[in-house]
Amino acid sequence: MSTTATVNNVLEIIGQLNIEEQSMIAEIVANRVREERRKELKRSVDISRKEYRNGKTESGSVDDFLKAIDAE
């Protein structure tokens, strides 16, 4: 059996904890969010590097980029 918690339910439960426990949960959640963002960034960088190695991207200046957009 799967239980789905809503944000409101979670906040209500957290609200029943003492301030130290609430602070600890806030820190844990913040750390988890940062870690997930790092993972997403790493995946994006890995994809970009692979595309660059495979010749699917080009390098250039911002001016080159803007000229290419205008040419389309």
PDB file of N, CA, C, O and CB in Angstrom:
ATOM      1  N   MET A   1       0.843  -1.189   0.000  1.00  0.00           N
ATOM      2  CA  MET A   1       0.000   0.000   0.000  1.00  0.00           C
ATOM      3  C   MET A   1       0.877   1.237   0.000  1.00  0.00           C
ATOM      4  O   MET A   1       1.801   1.353   0.806  1.00  0.00           O
ATOM      5  CB  MET A   1      -0.954   0.007   1.216  1.00  0.00           C
ATOM      6  N   SER A   2       0.591   2.153  -0.896  1.00  0.00           N
ATOM      7  CA  SER A   2       1.374   3.371  -1.030  1.00  0.00           C
ATOM      8  C   SER A   2       0.635   4.534  -0.383  1.00  0.00           C
ATOM      9  O   SER A   2      -0.572   4.697  -0.563  1.00  0.00           O
ATOM     10  CB  SER A   2       1.669   3.672  -2.511  1.00  0.00           C
ATOM     11  N   THR A   3       1.371   5.336   0.369  1.00  0.00           N
ATOM     12  CA  THR A   3       0.793   6.514   1.011  1.00  0.00           C
ATOM     13  C   THR A   3       1.341   7.757   0.344  1.00  0.00           C
ATOM     14  O   THR A   3       2.554   7.914   0.209  1.00  0.00           O
ATOM     15  CB  THR A   3       1.092   6.531   2.531  1.00  0.00           C
ATOM     16  N   THR A   4       0.457   8.634  -0.069  1.00  0.00           N
ATOM     17  CA  THR A   4       0.869   9.885  -0.682  1.00  0.00           C
ATOM     18  C   THR A   4       0.678  11.002   0.332  1.00  0.00           C
ATOM     19  O   THR A   4      -0.421  11.216   0.845  1.00  0.00           O
ATOM     20  CB  THR A   4       0.066  10.166  -1.986  1.00  0.00           C
ATOM     21  N   ALA A   5       1.776  11.717   0.616  1.00  0.00           N
ATOM     22  CA  ALA A   5       1.722  12.838   1.554  1.00  0.00           C
ATOM     23  C   ALA A   5       1.642  14.131   0.756  1.00  0.00           C
ATOM     24  O   ALA A   5       2.390  14.327  -0.202  1.00  0.00           O
ATOM     25  CB  ALA A   5       2.963  12.844   2.508  1.00  0.00           C
ATOM     26  N   THR A   6       0.756  14.985   1.145  1.00  0.00           N
ATOM     27  CA  THR A   6       0.687  16.295   0.511  1.00  0.00           C
ATOM     28  C   THR A   6       1.626  17.242   1.249  1.00  0.00           C
ATOM     29  O   THR A   6       2.019  16.984   2.386  1.00  0.00           O
ATOM     30  CB  THR A   6      -0.773  16.844   0.508  1.00  0.00           C
ATOM     31  N   VAL A   7       1.970  18.312   0.605  1.00  0.00           N
ATOM     32  CA  VAL A   7       2.841  19.307   1.230  1.00  0.00           C
ATOM     33  C   VAL A   7       2.208  19.799   2.520  1.00  0.00           C
ATOM     34  O   VAL A   7       2.896  19.961   3.528  1.00  0.00           O
ATOM     35  CB  VAL A   7       3.108  20.492   0.270  1.00  0.00           C
ATOM     36  N   ASN A   8       0.915  20.035   2.499  1.00  0.00           N
ATOM     37  CA  ASN A   8       0.241  20.532   3.686  1.00  0.00           C
ATOM     38  C   ASN A   8       0.338  19.529   4.841  1.00  0.00           C
ATOM     39  O   ASN A   8       0.571  19.918   5.986  1.00  0.00           O
ATOM     40  CB  ASN A   8      -1.224  20.836   3.370  1.00  0.00           C
ATOM     41  N   ASN A   9       0.157  18.226   4.535  1.00  0.00           N
ATOM     42  CA  ASN A   9       0.284  17.202   5.569  1.00  0.00           C
ATOM     43  C   ASN A   9       1.684  17.201   6.170  1.00  0.00           C
ATOM     44  O   ASN A   9       1.850  17.133   7.388  1.00  0.00           O
ATOM     45  CB  ASN A   9      -0.043  15.822   4.996  1.00  0.00           C
ATOM     46  N   VAL A  10       2.669  17.276   5.318  1.00  0.00           N
ATOM     47  CA  VAL A  10       4.056  17.278   5.788  1.00  0.00           C
ATOM     48  C   VAL A  10       4.314  18.491   6.664  1.00  0.00           C
ATOM     49  O   VAL A  10       4.929  18.368   7.723  1.00  0.00           O
ATOM     50  CB  VAL A  10       5.035  17.260   4.603  1.00  0.00           C
ATOM     51  N   LEU A  11       3.854  19.658   6.239  1.00  0.00           N
ATOM     52  CA  LEU A  11       4.061  20.878   7.021  1.00  0.00           C
ATOM     53  C   LEU A  11       3.350  20.817   8.371  1.00  0.00           C
ATOM     54  O   LEU A  11       3.868  21.304   9.376  1.00  0.00           O
ATOM     55  CB  LEU A  11       3.576  22.091   6.238  1.00  0.00           C
ATOM     56  N   GLU A  12       2.177  20.223   8.388  1.00  0.00           N
ATOM     57  CA  GLU A  12       1.462  20.070   9.657  1.00  0.00           C
ATOM     58  C   GLU A  12       2.249  19.189  10.627  1.00  0.00           C
ATOM     59  O   GLU A  12       2.356  19.497  11.814  1.00  0.00           O
ATOM     60  CB  GLU A  12       0.066  19.473   9.416  1.00  0.00           C
ATOM     61  N   ILE A  13       2.794  18.093  10.109  1.00  0.00           N
ATOM     62  CA  ILE A  13       3.584  17.191  10.959  1.00  0.00           C
ATOM     63  C   ILE A  13       4.836  17.891  11.457  1.00  0.00           C
ATOM     64  O   ILE A  13       5.172  17.810  12.638  1.00  0.00           O
ATOM     65  CB  ILE A  13       3.965  15.909  10.191  1.00  0.00           C
ATOM     66  N   ILE A  14       5.531  18.583  10.551  1.00  0.00           N
ATOM     67  CA  ILE A  14       6.742  19.302  10.946  1.00  0.00           C
ATOM     68  C   ILE A  14       6.417  20.366  11.982  1.00  0.00           C
ATOM     69  O   ILE A  14       7.203  20.601  12.901  1.00  0.00           O
ATOM     70  CB  ILE A  14       7.416  19.940   9.723  1.00  0.00           C
ATOM     71  N   GLY A  15       5.274  21.005  11.841  1.00  0.00           N
ATOM     72  CA  GLY A  15       4.863  22.039  12.788  1.00  0.00           C
ATOM     73  C   GLY A  15       4.670  21.522  14.203  1.00  0.00           C
ATOM     74  O   GLY A  15       4.692  22.302  15.155  1.00  0.00           O
ATOM     75  N   GLN A  16       4.483  20.235  14.353  1.00  0.00           N
ATOM     76  CA  GLN A  16       4.306  19.640  15.677  1.00  0.00           C
ATOM     77  C   GLN A  16       5.642  19.328  16.368  1.00  0.00           C
ATOM     78  O   GLN A  16       5.673  18.996  17.553  1.00  0.00           O
ATOM     79  CB  GLN A  16       3.483  18.369  15.560  1.00  0.00           C
ATOM     80  N   LEU A  17       6.734  19.439  15.618  1.00  0.00           N
ATOM     81  CA  LEU A  17       8.056  19.170  16.185  1.00  0.00           C
ATOM     82  C   LEU A  17       8.596  20.400  16.900  1.00  0.00           C
ATOM     83  O   LEU A  17       8.123  21.517  16.693  1.00  0.00           O
ATOM     84  CB  LEU A  17       9.034  18.725  15.088  1.00  0.00           C
ATOM     85  N   ASN A  18       9.598  20.171  17.746  1.00  0.00           N
ATOM     86  CA  ASN A  18      10.217  21.319  18.408  1.00  0.00           C
ATOM     87  C   ASN A  18      11.119  22.054  17.407  1.00  0.00           C
ATOM     88  O   ASN A  18      11.409  21.541  16.326  1.00  0.00           O
ATOM     89  CB  ASN A  18      11.033  20.864  19.662  1.00  0.00           C
ATOM     90  N   ILE A  19      11.551  23.239  17.775  1.00  0.00           N
ATOM     91  CA  ILE A  19      12.287  24.109  16.859  1.00  0.00           C
ATOM     92  C   ILE A  19      13.601  23.478  16.390  1.00  0.00           C
ATOM     93  O   ILE A  19      14.001  23.669  15.241  1.00  0.00           O
ATOM     94  CB  ILE A  19      12.568  25.445  17.529  1.00  0.00           C
ATOM     95  N   GLU A  20      14.274  22.732  17.265  1.00  0.00           N
ATOM     96  CA  GLU A  20      15.533  22.096  16.878  1.00  0.00           C
ATOM     97  C   GLU A  20      15.285  21.039  15.800  1.00  0.00           C
ATOM     98  O   GLU A  20      16.041  20.938  14.833  1.00  0.00           O
ATOM     99  CB  GLU A  20      16.222  21.460  18.108  1.00  0.00           C
ATOM    100  N   GLU A  21      14.224  20.257  15.974  1.00  0.00           N
ATOM    101  CA  GLU A  21      13.904  19.236  14.982  1.00  0.00           C
ATOM    102  C   GLU A  21      13.470  19.872  13.659  1.00  0.00           C
ATOM    103  O   GLU A  21      13.823  19.380  12.586  1.00  0.00           O
ATOM    104  CB  GLU A  21      12.803  18.308  15.510  1.00  0.00           C
ATOM    105  N   GLN A  22      12.708  20.959  13.736  1.00  0.00           N
ATOM    106  CA  GLN A  22      12.309  21.666  12.520  1.00  0.00           C
ATOM    107  C   GLN A  22      13.530  22.206  11.786  1.00  0.00           C
ATOM    108  O   GLN A  22      13.612  22.122  10.560  1.00  0.00           O
ATOM    109  CB  GLN A  22      11.342  22.811  12.854  1.00  0.00           C
ATOM    110  N   SER A  23      14.465  22.753  12.528  1.00  0.00           N
ATOM    111  CA  SER A  23      15.688  23.285  11.945  1.00  0.00           C
ATOM    112  C   SER A  23      16.495  22.174  11.284  1.00  0.00           C
ATOM    113  O   SER A  23      17.040  22.359  10.195  1.00  0.00           O
ATOM    114  CB  SER A  23      16.529  23.991  13.013  1.00  0.00           C
ATOM    115  N   MET A  24      16.570  21.027  11.940  1.00  0.00           N
ATOM    116  CA  MET A  24      17.305  19.892  11.394  1.00  0.00           C
ATOM    117  C   MET A  24      16.663  19.428  10.086  1.00  0.00           C
ATOM    118  O   MET A  24      17.367  19.146   9.116  1.00  0.00           O
ATOM    119  CB  MET A  24      17.353  18.734  12.415  1.00  0.00           C
ATOM    120  N   ILE A  25      15.341  19.349  10.054  1.00  0.00           N
ATOM    121  CA  ILE A  25      14.640  18.937   8.839  1.00  0.00           C
ATOM    122  C   ILE A  25      14.872  19.949   7.721  1.00  0.00           C
ATOM    123  O   ILE A  25      15.100  19.566   6.574  1.00  0.00           O
ATOM    124  CB  ILE A  25      13.132  18.777   9.110  1.00  0.00           C
ATOM    125  N   ALA A  26      14.817  21.231   8.047  1.00  0.00           N
ATOM    126  CA  ALA A  26      15.052  22.270   7.045  1.00  0.00           C
ATOM    127  C   ALA A  26      16.448  22.123   6.440  1.00  0.00           C
ATOM    128  O   ALA A  26      16.620  22.263   5.229  1.00  0.00           O
ATOM    129  CB  ALA A  26      14.883  23.672   7.668  1.00  0.00           C
ATOM    130  N   GLU A  27      17.433  21.845   7.273  1.00  0.00           N
ATOM    131  CA  GLU A  27      18.801  21.681   6.789  1.00  0.00           C
ATOM    132  C   GLU A  27      18.928  20.437   5.911  1.00  0.00           C
ATOM    133  O   GLU A  27      19.579  20.476   4.867  1.00  0.00           O
ATOM    134  CB  GLU A  27      19.777  21.596   7.970  1.00  0.00           C
ATOM    135  N   ILE A  28      18.313  19.345   6.329  1.00  0.00           N
ATOM    136  CA  ILE A  28      18.356  18.109   5.545  1.00  0.00           C
ATOM    137  C   ILE A  28      17.717  18.307   4.179  1.00  0.00           C
ATOM    138  O   ILE A  28      18.272  17.891   3.162  1.00  0.00           O
ATOM    139  CB  ILE A  28      17.652  16.974   6.294  1.00  0.00           C
ATOM    140  N   VAL A  29      16.551  18.942   4.157  1.00  0.00           N
ATOM    141  CA  VAL A  29      15.848  19.173   2.891  1.00  0.00           C
ATOM    142  C   VAL A  29      16.676  20.095   1.991  1.00  0.00           C
ATOM    143  O   VAL A  29      16.801  19.837   0.793  1.00  0.00           O
ATOM    144  CB  VAL A  29      14.443  19.785   3.149  1.00  0.00           C
ATOM    145  N   ALA A  30      17.233  21.148   2.546  1.00  0.00           N
ATOM    146  CA  ALA A  30      18.058  22.071   1.759  1.00  0.00           C
ATOM    147  C   ALA A  30      19.260  21.342   1.167  1.00  0.00           C
ATOM    148  O   ALA A  30      19.604  21.560   0.006  1.00  0.00           O
ATOM    149  CB  ALA A  30      18.528  23.256   2.629  1.00  0.00           C
ATOM    150  N   ASN A  31      19.899  20.482   1.952  1.00  0.00           N
ATOM    151  CA  ASN A  31      21.034  19.712   1.443  1.00  0.00           C
ATOM    152  C   ASN A  31      20.616  18.773   0.326  1.00  0.00           C
ATOM    153  O   ASN A  31      21.331  18.635  -0.666  1.00  0.00           O
ATOM    154  CB  ASN A  31      21.682  18.921   2.567  1.00  0.00           C
ATOM    155  N   ARG A  32      19.480  18.132   0.472  1.00  0.00           N
ATOM    156  CA  ARG A  32      18.991  17.219  -0.566  1.00  0.00           C
ATOM    157  C   ARG A  32      18.666  17.964  -1.854  1.00  0.00           C
ATOM    158  O   ARG A  32      18.953  17.476  -2.947  1.00  0.00           O
ATOM    159  CB  ARG A  32      17.753  16.468  -0.074  1.00  0.00           C
ATOM    160  N   VAL A  33      18.071  19.135  -1.729  1.00  0.00           N
ATOM    161  CA  VAL A  33      17.753  19.933  -2.913  1.00  0.00           C
ATOM    162  C   VAL A  33      19.036  20.350  -3.624  1.00  0.00           C
ATOM    163  O   VAL A  33      19.127  20.255  -4.847  1.00  0.00           O
ATOM    164  CB  VAL A  33      16.921  21.177  -2.528  1.00  0.00           C
ATOM    165  N   ARG A  34      20.035  20.815  -2.854  1.00  0.00           N
ATOM    166  CA  ARG A  34      21.316  21.195  -3.456  1.00  0.00           C
ATOM    167  C   ARG A  34      21.948  20.009  -4.172  1.00  0.00           C
ATOM    168  O   ARG A  34      22.467  20.163  -5.277  1.00  0.00           O
ATOM    169  CB  ARG A  34      22.277  21.737  -2.385  1.00  0.00           C
ATOM    170  N   GLU A  35      21.911  18.836  -3.564  1.00  0.00           N
ATOM    171  CA  GLU A  35      22.505  17.646  -4.168  1.00  0.00           C
ATOM    172  C   GLU A  35      21.785  17.273  -5.465  1.00  0.00           C
ATOM    173  O   GLU A  35      22.436  16.912  -6.446  1.00  0.00           O
ATOM    174  CB  GLU A  35      22.464  16.470  -3.181  1.00  0.00           C
ATOM    175  N   GLU A  36      20.473  17.352  -5.484  1.00  0.00           N
ATOM    176  CA  GLU A  36      19.723  17.041  -6.705  1.00  0.00           C
ATOM    177  C   GLU A  36      20.041  18.045  -7.804  1.00  0.00           C
ATOM    178  O   GLU A  36      20.152  17.674  -8.973  1.00  0.00           O
ATOM    179  CB  GLU A  36      18.213  17.028  -6.423  1.00  0.00           C
ATOM    180  N   ARG A  37      20.186  19.314  -7.437  1.00  0.00           N
ATOM    181  CA  ARG A  37      20.551  20.330  -8.443  1.00  0.00           C
ATOM    182  C   ARG A  37      21.941  20.067  -8.988  1.00  0.00           C
ATOM    183  O   ARG A  37      22.180  20.238 -10.184  1.00  0.00           O
ATOM    184  CB  ARG A  37      20.483  21.749  -7.841  1.00  0.00           C
ATOM    185  N   ARG A  38      22.862  19.652  -8.128  1.00  0.00           N
ATOM    186  CA  ARG A  38      24.214  19.295  -8.592  1.00  0.00           C
ATOM    187  C   ARG A  38      24.147  18.143  -9.580  1.00  0.00           C
ATOM    188  O   ARG A  38      24.817  18.166 -10.612  1.00  0.00           O
ATOM    189  CB  ARG A  38      25.124  18.918  -7.400  1.00  0.00           C
ATOM    190  N   LYS A  39      23.341  17.133  -9.267  1.00  0.00           N
ATOM    191  CA  LYS A  39      23.199  15.981 -10.161  1.00  0.00           C
ATOM    192  C   LYS A  39      22.635  16.406 -11.510  1.00  0.00           C
ATOM    193  O   LYS A  39      23.113  15.959 -12.553  1.00  0.00           O
ATOM    194  CB  LYS A  39      22.297  14.915  -9.526  1.00  0.00           C
ATOM    195  N   GLU A  40      21.617  17.272 -11.495  1.00  0.00           N
ATOM    196  CA  GLU A  40      21.040  17.763 -12.747  1.00  0.00           C
ATOM    197  C   GLU A  40      22.063  18.539 -13.557  1.00  0.00           C
ATOM    198  O   GLU A  40      22.151  18.370 -14.774  1.00  0.00           O
ATOM    199  CB  GLU A  40      19.825  18.640 -12.467  1.00  0.00           C
ATOM    200  N   LEU A  41      22.832  19.384 -12.899  1.00  0.00           N
ATOM    201  CA  LEU A  41      23.859  20.161 -13.580  1.00  0.00           C
ATOM    202  C   LEU A  41      24.916  19.242 -14.178  1.00  0.00           C
ATOM    203  O   LEU A  41      25.343  19.447 -15.314  1.00  0.00           O
ATOM    204  CB  LEU A  41      24.506  21.161 -12.614  1.00  0.00           C
ATOM    205  N   LYS A  42      25.340  18.232 -13.425  1.00  0.00           N
ATOM    206  CA  LYS A  42      26.335  17.281 -13.928  1.00  0.00           C
ATOM    207  C   LYS A  42      25.814  16.548 -15.156  1.00  0.00           C
ATOM    208  O   LYS A  42      26.545  16.372 -16.131  1.00  0.00           O
ATOM    209  CB  LYS A  42      26.717  16.272 -12.835  1.00  0.00           C
ATOM    210  N   ARG A  43      24.546  16.116 -15.116  1.00  0.00           N
ATOM    211  CA  ARG A  43      23.961  15.447 -16.284  1.00  0.00           C
ATOM    212  C   ARG A  43      23.975  16.374 -17.495  1.00  0.00           C
ATOM    213  O   ARG A  43      24.301  15.951 -18.605  1.00  0.00           O
ATOM    214  CB  ARG A  43      22.516  14.988 -15.982  1.00  0.00           C
ATOM    215  N   SER A  44      23.624  17.628 -17.279  1.00  0.00           N
ATOM    216  CA  SER A  44      23.603  18.591 -18.368  1.00  0.00           C
ATOM    217  C   SER A  44      25.002  18.813 -18.938  1.00  0.00           C
ATOM    218  O   SER A  44      25.181  18.858 -20.155  1.00  0.00           O
ATOM    219  CB  SER A  44      23.013  19.913 -17.891  1.00  0.00           C
ATOM    220  N   VAL A  45      25.980  18.951 -18.066  1.00  0.00           N
ATOM    221  CA  VAL A  45      27.363  19.144 -18.507  1.00  0.00           C
ATOM    222  C   VAL A  45      27.852  17.914 -19.260  1.00  0.00           C
ATOM    223  O   VAL A  45      28.508  18.039 -20.294  1.00  0.00           O
ATOM    224  CB  VAL A  45      28.285  19.437 -17.304  1.00  0.00           C
ATOM    225  N   ASP A  46      27.536  16.722 -18.747  1.00  0.00           N
ATOM    226  CA  ASP A  46      27.948  15.483 -19.416  1.00  0.00           C
ATOM    227  C   ASP A  46      27.362  15.395 -20.825  1.00  0.00           C
ATOM    228  O   ASP A  46      28.056  15.009 -21.766  1.00  0.00           O
ATOM    229  CB  ASP A  46      27.516  14.260 -18.589  1.00  0.00           C
ATOM    230  N   ILE A  47      26.081  15.755 -20.968  1.00  0.00           N
ATOM    231  CA  ILE A  47      25.441  15.738 -22.281  1.00  0.00           C
ATOM    232  C   ILE A  47      26.109  16.750 -23.205  1.00  0.00           C
ATOM    233  O   ILE A  47      26.385  16.451 -24.367  1.00  0.00           O
ATOM    234  CB  ILE A  47      23.932  16.038 -22.156  1.00  0.00           C
ATOM    235  N   SER A  48      26.369  17.947 -22.686  1.00  0.00           N
ATOM    236  CA  SER A  48      27.003  18.995 -23.497  1.00  0.00           C
ATOM    237  C   SER A  48      28.392  18.575 -23.939  1.00  0.00           C
ATOM    238  O   SER A  48      28.768  18.794 -25.091  1.00  0.00           O
ATOM    239  CB  SER A  48      27.081  20.310 -22.715  1.00  0.00           C
ATOM    240  N   ARG A  49      29.155  17.977 -23.046  1.00  0.00           N
ATOM    241  CA  ARG A  49      30.505  17.511 -23.406  1.00  0.00           C
ATOM    242  C   ARG A  49      30.446  16.429 -24.469  1.00  0.00           C
ATOM    243  O   ARG A  49      31.248  16.432 -25.403  1.00  0.00           O
ATOM    244  CB  ARG A  49      31.242  16.984 -22.169  1.00  0.00           C
ATOM    245  N   LYS A  50      29.509  15.508 -24.339  1.00  0.00           N
ATOM    246  CA  LYS A  50      29.366  14.434 -25.320  1.00  0.00           C
ATOM    247  C   LYS A  50      29.003  15.013 -26.683  1.00  0.00           C
ATOM    248  O   LYS A  50      29.571  14.612 -27.699  1.00  0.00           O
ATOM    249  CB  LYS A  50      28.296  13.416 -24.865  1.00  0.00           C
ATOM    250  N   GLU A  51      28.064  15.951 -26.708  1.00  0.00           N
ATOM    251  CA  GLU A  51      27.685  16.581 -27.964  1.00  0.00           C
ATOM    252  C   GLU A  51      28.854  17.344 -28.579  1.00  0.00           C
ATOM    253  O   GLU A  51      29.027  17.343 -29.797  1.00  0.00           O
ATOM    254  CB  GLU A  51      26.505  17.518 -27.748  1.00  0.00           C
ATOM    255  N   TYR A  52      29.647  17.987 -27.744  1.00  0.00           N
ATOM    256  CA  TYR A  52      30.817  18.722 -28.243  1.00  0.00           C
ATOM    257  C   TYR A  52      31.829  17.751 -28.858  1.00  0.00           C
ATOM    258  O   TYR A  52      32.358  17.999 -29.942  1.00  0.00           O
ATOM    259  CB  TYR A  52      31.480  19.540 -27.099  1.00  0.00           C
ATOM    260  N   ARG A  53      32.095  16.638 -28.151  1.00  0.00           N
ATOM    261  CA  ARG A  53      33.038  15.636 -28.669  1.00  0.00           C
ATOM    262  C   ARG A  53      32.548  15.029 -29.980  1.00  0.00           C
ATOM    263  O   ARG A  53      33.355  14.694 -30.848  1.00  0.00           O
ATOM    264  CB  ARG A  53      33.255  14.526 -27.635  1.00  0.00           C
ATOM    265  N   ASN A  54      31.245  14.886 -30.129  1.00  0.00           N
ATOM    266  CA  ASN A  54      30.669  14.292 -31.335  1.00  0.00           C
ATOM    267  C   ASN A  54      30.446  15.318 -32.450  1.00  0.00           C
ATOM    268  O   ASN A  54      29.876  14.995 -33.492  1.00  0.00           O
ATOM    269  CB  ASN A  54      29.355  13.619 -30.996  1.00  0.00           C
ATOM    270  N   GLY A  55      30.896  16.544 -32.226  1.00  0.00           N
ATOM    271  CA  GLY A  55      30.793  17.575 -33.249  1.00  0.00           C
ATOM    272  C   GLY A  55      29.384  18.115 -33.445  1.00  0.00           C
ATOM    273  O   GLY A  55      29.079  18.687 -34.492  1.00  0.00           O
ATOM    274  N   LYS A  56      28.542  17.943 -32.469  1.00  0.00           N
ATOM    275  CA  LYS A  56      27.167  18.429 -32.588  1.00  0.00           C
ATOM    276  C   LYS A  56      27.013  19.865 -32.118  1.00  0.00           C
ATOM    277  O   LYS A  56      25.918  20.424 -32.189  1.00  0.00           O
ATOM    278  CB  LYS A  56      26.237  17.542 -31.801  1.00  0.00           C
ATOM    279  N   THR A  57      28.085  20.467 -31.643  1.00  0.00           N
ATOM    280  CA  THR A  57      28.036  21.853 -31.197  1.00  0.00           C
ATOM    281  C   THR A  57      29.166  22.627 -31.854  1.00  0.00           C
ATOM    282  O   THR A  57      30.104  22.050 -32.405  1.00  0.00           O
ATOM    283  CB  THR A  57      28.129  21.946 -29.654  1.00  0.00           C
ATOM    284  N   GLU A  58      29.056  23.915 -31.786  1.00  0.00           N
ATOM    285  CA  GLU A  58      30.099  24.784 -32.319  1.00  0.00           C
ATOM    286  C   GLU A  58      30.525  25.747 -31.230  1.00  0.00           C
ATOM    287  O   GLU A  58      29.772  26.030 -30.298  1.00  0.00           O
ATOM    288  CB  GLU A  58      29.609  25.551 -33.580  1.00  0.00           C
ATOM    289  N   SER A  59      31.730  26.239 -31.359  1.00  0.00           N
ATOM    290  CA  SER A  59      32.181  27.256 -30.412  1.00  0.00           C
ATOM    291  C   SER A  59      32.238  28.590 -31.143  1.00  0.00           C
ATOM    292  O   SER A  59      32.339  28.640 -32.369  1.00  0.00           O
ATOM    293  CB  SER A  59      33.577  26.888 -29.795  1.00  0.00           C
ATOM    294  N   GLY A  60      32.172  29.648 -30.383  1.00  0.00           N
ATOM    295  CA  GLY A  60      32.220  30.974 -30.970  1.00  0.00           C
ATOM    296  C   GLY A  60      31.899  32.018 -29.922  1.00  0.00           C
ATOM    297  O   GLY A  60      31.649  31.708 -28.758  1.00  0.00           O
ATOM    298  N   SER A  61      31.913  33.245 -30.360  1.00  0.00           N
ATOM    299  CA  SER A  61      31.629  34.354 -29.451  1.00  0.00           C
ATOM    300  C   SER A  61      30.124  34.598 -29.383  1.00  0.00           C
ATOM    301  O   SER A  61      29.344  33.994 -30.119  1.00  0.00           O
ATOM    302  CB  SER A  61      32.367  35.638 -29.904  1.00  0.00           C
ATOM    303  N   VAL A  62      29.746  35.481 -28.498  1.00  0.00           N
ATOM    304  CA  VAL A  62      28.343  35.874 -28.402  1.00  0.00           C
ATOM    305  C   VAL A  62      27.911  36.536 -29.706  1.00  0.00           C
ATOM    306  O   VAL A  62      26.795  36.319 -30.178  1.00  0.00           O
ATOM    307  CB  VAL A  62      28.116  36.830 -27.200  1.00  0.00           C
ATOM    308  N   ASP A  63      28.789  37.336 -30.280  1.00  0.00           N
ATOM    309  CA  ASP A  63      28.469  37.982 -31.566  1.00  0.00           C
ATOM    310  C   ASP A  63      28.213  36.945 -32.651  1.00  0.00           C
ATOM    311  O   ASP A  63      27.286  37.091 -33.448  1.00  0.00           O
ATOM    312  CB  ASP A  63      29.611  38.920 -32.001  1.00  0.00           C
ATOM    313  N   ASP A  64      29.047  35.883 -32.683  1.00  0.00           N
ATOM    314  CA  ASP A  64      28.837  34.800 -33.654  1.00  0.00           C
ATOM    315  C   ASP A  64      27.465  34.163 -33.452  1.00  0.00           C
ATOM    316  O   ASP A  64      26.755  33.870 -34.414  1.00  0.00           O
ATOM    317  CB  ASP A  64      29.946  33.729 -33.527  1.00  0.00           C
ATOM    318  N   PHE A  65      27.109  33.957 -32.199  1.00  0.00           N
ATOM    319  CA  PHE A  65      25.815  33.352 -31.870  1.00  0.00           C
ATOM    320  C   PHE A  65      24.666  34.238 -32.355  1.00  0.00           C
ATOM    321  O   PHE A  65      23.718  33.755 -32.974  1.00  0.00           O
ATOM    322  CB  PHE A  65      25.701  33.116 -30.348  1.00  0.00           C
ATOM    323  N   LEU A  66      24.760  35.515 -32.072  1.00  0.00           N
ATOM    324  CA  LEU A  66      23.706  36.444 -32.473  1.00  0.00           C
ATOM    325  C   LEU A  66      23.594  36.544 -33.989  1.00  0.00           C
ATOM    326  O   LEU A  66      22.491  36.641 -34.526  1.00  0.00           O
ATOM    327  CB  LEU A  66      23.965  37.821 -31.881  1.00  0.00           C
ATOM    328  N   LYS A  67      24.725  36.520 -34.678  1.00  0.00           N
ATOM    329  CA  LYS A  67      24.704  36.561 -36.148  1.00  0.00           C
ATOM    330  C   LYS A  67      24.041  35.294 -36.697  1.00  0.00           C
ATOM    331  O   LYS A  67      23.283  35.356 -37.666  1.00  0.00           O
ATOM    332  CB  LYS A  67      26.150  36.708 -36.717  1.00  0.00           C
ATOM    333  N   ALA A  68      24.323  34.168 -36.088  1.00  0.00           N
ATOM    334  CA  ALA A  68      23.726  32.907 -36.537  1.00  0.00           C
ATOM    335  C   ALA A  68      22.217  32.929 -36.342  1.00  0.00           C
ATOM    336  O   ALA A  68      21.472  32.421 -37.180  1.00  0.00           O
ATOM    337  CB  ALA A  68      24.340  31.715 -35.780  1.00  0.00           C
ATOM    338  N   ILE A  69      21.767  33.513 -35.244  1.00  0.00           N
ATOM    339  CA  ILE A  69      20.325  33.611 -34.994  1.00  0.00           C
ATOM    340  C   ILE A  69      19.672  34.533 -36.038  1.00  0.00           C
ATOM    341  O   ILE A  69      18.606  34.220 -36.570  1.00  0.00           O
ATOM    342  CB  ILE A  69      20.052  34.141 -33.549  1.00  0.00           C
ATOM    343  N   ASP A  70      20.315  35.657 -36.320  1.00  0.00           N
ATOM    344  CA  ASP A  70      19.777  36.609 -37.296  1.00  0.00           C
ATOM    345  C   ASP A  70      19.716  36.002 -38.689  1.00  0.00           C
ATOM    346  O   ASP A  70      18.837  36.345 -39.480  1.00  0.00           O
ATOM    347  CB  ASP A  70      20.624  37.880 -37.321  1.00  0.00           C
ATOM    348  N   ALA A  71      20.648  35.098 -38.994  1.00  0.00           N
ATOM    349  CA  ALA A  71      20.709  34.486 -40.317  1.00  0.00           C
ATOM    350  C   ALA A  71      19.590  33.468 -40.535  1.00  0.00           C
ATOM    351  O   ALA A  71      19.286  33.113 -41.674  1.00  0.00           O
ATOM    352  CB  ALA A  71      22.056  33.817 -40.516  1.00  0.00           C
ATOM    353  N   GLU A  72      18.986  33.006 -39.465  1.00  0.00           N
ATOM    354  CA  GLU A  72      17.919  31.987 -39.601  1.00  0.00           C
ATOM    355  C   GLU A  72      16.642  32.539 -40.064  1.00  0.00           C
ATOM    356  O   GLU A  72      15.670  31.800 -40.220  1.00  0.00           O
ATOM    357  CB  GLU A  72      17.684  31.297 -38.326  1.00  0.00           C
TER     358      GLU A  72
END
